[in-house]
Amino acid sequence: MTDATGLAGFVGTLLVIVAYVPQIHHLIKERCTGGISLRAYTLWLAAAVLLLIHAIGIRDPVFILLQAYQLAACGLIVFFCRKYQGSVCATHRHPQSA
């Protein structure tokens, strides 16, 4: 990571990590699957596996880190969505109108 593009890649990876945290936290803490598409996260999980294989093949550390995290985050979301399938918190059961 000696150039600006490498730094941009690591900052982008950190943003991805930060972006998943609230979703995973809410899903696990509230046992709420409201608004989560299990089909979409399952596809993203499959994509993360394939992209991680590619990232390892080209030996790109930023891409490897990003895809390893994507795999873990999507795996957690898929696992807990299946575990808590149909469970919705009060906020998602009665969404506030705009």
RAWOUR-V629195 format. One record per run of one state. SS is the DSSP state (a for helix, b for strand, c for the rest). FROM is the first residue (numbers start at 1). TO is the last residue. If there is no record, write none. Layout:
BEGIN
SS|FROM|TO ; SS|FROM|TO
END
This chain:
BEGIN
c|1|3 ; a|4|30 ; c|31|37 ; a|38|58 ; c|59|60 ; a|61|83 ; c|84|89 ; a|90|93 ; c|94|98
END
